[in-house]
Amino acid sequence: MFKVQFEIVHKTCWGSEISNKFPDLKFSSVDVRWVKSNVAHLLVADTIKAEGDTKRFEEIIKYLKNRKDIKVVETISKDNHQIHLRTLTEHSPKHQQFSDLFFDNHLFMTGPVKFQEGYEKWTLATTQKKNIERVYNKLKKKYPLKIVYLKEETIGENLTAKQREAITFAKLFGYYEWPRKKGITEIASLLKTPKTVFLSHLRKAEQKIINKYFE
């Protein structure tokens, strides 16, 4: 499996604009998928300061709702330091998404999309290096772009798509941190997935990775 991180500037997209508009917050999208031909993001905003300002979260919601390319903004959860939003972005020739190009060329997310200093940072993987080369050649014709890293990994290549998704979300939501940030019940609820289903995929992924490690 080949893993790559692209750093891209997409001037017409909220993803590249939002980090400049709210430099005091950290933004990432922990899930990207197509929903009825539109692009859905599970967007996370974190406060950088020790004492969070929840008024900034309301400003983010207002900013997203005022954008013409965003059709839906839904608050999933919120506390003093973090907010989870589900957004639905219009999919059309006028509002093109990087996700189209990635998914159509067999690249999948292995980490959150980070929005920092006007860049979108996509961490992706694929089974064939030529898929990355094809995407890179297409992107560089239209956007400021650089490859942060490109490397080959083998430990997780035997995971199914659902197992990879489960262990990725567990890592992103702090399940493996100490103290644990979110438990299985909360993560499954955020993803609108039955707890038993999510836990089954996660345990199978963990077993495969541990077995691979000890070979």
C-alpha positions in Angstrom: 0.0 0.0 0.0 1.3 3.5 -0.9 0.5 6.4 1.4 0.7 10.0 0.3 -0.1 13.5 1.7 -1.0 16.3 -0.7 -1.0 19.9 0.3 -3.3 21.8 -2.0 -4.7 25.3 -2.3 -8.3 25.4 -3.6 -9.3 29.0 -3.7 -13.0 28.5 -4.6 -13.6 26.0 -1.8 -14.5 26.7 1.8 -11.8 24.1 2.9 -8.9 26.4 1.8 -10.7 29.6 3.0 -11.9 28.6 6.5 -8.5 28.3 8.1 -7.6 31.8 7.0 -10.9 33.2 8.2 -10.6 31.5 11.6 -6.8 31.3 12.3 -7.4 30.8 16.1 -9.1 27.4 15.4 -7.9 24.0 14.2 -10.1 22.4 11.4 -10.2 18.9 10.0 -12.6 16.7 8.2 -12.6 13.1 9.6 -14.9 11.7 7.0 -15.7 12.5 3.3 -18.2 10.7 1.2 -20.8 11.2 -1.5 -24.5 11.6 -0.5 -27.0 11.8 -3.3 -24.4 13.1 -5.7 -23.2 15.8 -3.1 -20.1 15.7 -0.9 -20.6 15.2 2.9 -18.0 16.1 5.4 -17.8 15.4 9.1 -16.0 18.7 10.1 -14.3 19.1 13.4 -13.2 22.5 14.8 -11.0 22.7 17.9 -10.1 25.7 20.0 -6.3 26.3 20.2 -6.4 28.3 23.5 -6.9 26.6 26.9 -10.2 28.4 27.4 -12.4 28.0 24.4 -14.7 30.6 23.0 -17.9 29.0 21.9 -19.0 32.2 20.2 -16.5 31.3 17.5 -18.3 28.1 16.8 -21.5 30.0 16.1 -19.5 32.2 13.7 -18.3 29.1 11.8 -21.9 27.8 11.4 -23.0 31.2 10.1 -20.1 31.4 7.7 -20.8 27.9 6.3 -24.5 28.5 6.0 -23.9 31.7 4.0 -21.8 30.0 1.4 -23.6 29.2 -1.8 -21.8 25.9 -2.4 -22.9 24.5 1.0 -26.5 23.1 1.1 -26.7 21.7 4.7 -24.9 22.5 8.0 -25.9 20.2 10.9 -24.4 20.4 14.4 -23.6 16.8 15.7 -22.0 17.6 19.0 -20.4 20.6 20.8 -18.6 21.4 24.0 -16.4 24.3 25.2 -13.4 23.2 23.1 -14.7 21.3 20.1 -17.6 21.1 17.7 -18.6 18.4 15.2 -20.5 19.5 12.1 -21.9 17.6 9.2 -21.9 19.6 6.0 -23.2 18.8 2.5 -21.4 20.6 -0.3 -23.0 21.0 -3.7 -21.5 18.7 -6.4 -21.5 20.3 -9.8 -19.1 21.4 -12.5 -19.1 24.9 -10.9 -18.3 23.5 -7.5 -15.8 20.7 -8.1 -14.4 18.6 -5.3 -11.0 17.0 -4.8 -12.7 13.9 -3.5 -14.1 13.2 -7.0 -10.6 12.9 -8.4 -9.3 10.8 -5.5 -12.1 8.3 -5.3 -12.3 7.9 -9.1 -8.6 7.0 -9.1 -8.9 4.5 -6.3 -7.4 6.6 -3.5 -9.0 6.5 0.0 -8.5 8.5 3.1 -6.2 7.2 5.9 -6.4 10.3 8.1 -8.4 13.5 8.5 -8.3 16.2 5.9 -6.6 19.1 7.7 -7.3 22.8 6.8 -4.3 24.9 7.8 -3.0 28.2 6.6 -5.1 28.2 3.4 -4.1 24.6 2.5 -6.1 21.4 2.4 -3.9 18.5 3.6 -5.2 15.2 2.3 -3.7 12.0 3.6 -4.5 9.1 1.2 -3.5 5.6 0.3 -3.8 3.3 -2.7 -2.6 -0.1 -3.7 -0.8 1.1 -6.8 1.7 4.0 -7.0 0.6 4.9 -10.5 -2.8 6.0 -9.1 -1.0 8.7 -7.1 1.1 9.8 -10.1 -2.1 10.1 -12.2 -3.8 12.2 -9.6 -0.8 14.4 -9.0 -0.4 15.1 -12.7 -4.0 16.2 -13.0 -4.0 18.3 -9.9 -0.8 20.3 -10.6 -2.3 21.6 -13.9 -5.0 23.5 -11.9 -3.8 24.1 -8.3 -0.8 25.1 -6.2 0.3 21.6 -5.0 3.0 19.7 -3.3 3.6 16.2 -2.0 4.4 16.4 1.8 5.4 12.7 1.8 5.1 9.5 -0.3 5.9 6.1 1.3 5.0 2.4 1.0 3.4 0.6 4.0 2.3 -3.0 4.4 0.9 -3.5 7.9 -2.7 -2.6 7.1 -3.0 -3.8 3.5 -5.1 -6.9 4.4 -7.8 -4.9 6.1 -11.2 -4.6 4.5 -12.6 -1.1 3.7 -14.9 -1.3 6.8 -12.1 -2.5 9.1 -9.8 0.3 7.9 -12.6 2.9 8.3 -13.3 1.7 11.9 -9.8 1.8 13.1 -9.2 5.1 11.4 -12.1 6.7 13.2 -11.1 5.1 16.5 -7.7 6.8 16.2 -9.1 10.1 15.0 -11.5 10.4 17.9 -8.9 9.6 20.5 -10.0 6.1 21.4 -6.4 4.9 21.7 -5.2 7.9 23.8 -4.8 7.9 27.5 -7.1 9.1 29.0 -9.4 8.0 26.3 -11.2 10.9 24.6 -14.2 9.1 23.2 -15.5 5.5 23.7 -17.0 3.1 21.2 -20.6 4.1 22.0 -19.9 7.8 21.4 -17.9 7.2 18.2 -20.6 4.9 16.7 -23.3 7.4 17.6 -21.3 10.2 15.8 -21.0 8.0 12.7 -24.6 6.9 12.9 -23.5 3.3 12.9 -24.7 0.5 15.2 -22.3 0.0 18.1 -22.0 -3.8 17.6 -21.2 -3.3 13.9 -18.6 -0.7 14.5 -17.0 -2.7 17.3 -16.9 -5.9 15.2 -15.0 -4.1 12.4 -12.7 -2.5 14.9 -11.8 -5.7 16.7 -11.1 -7.6 13.5 -8.9 -4.8 12.3 -7.0 -4.8 15.5 -6.5 -8.6 15.4 -5.1 -8.4 11.8 -2.7 -5.6 12.7 -1.5 -7.3 15.9 -1.0 -10.7 14.1 1.0 -8.9 11.3 3.1 -7.1 13.9 4.1 -10.4 15.6 4.9 -12.3 12.4 
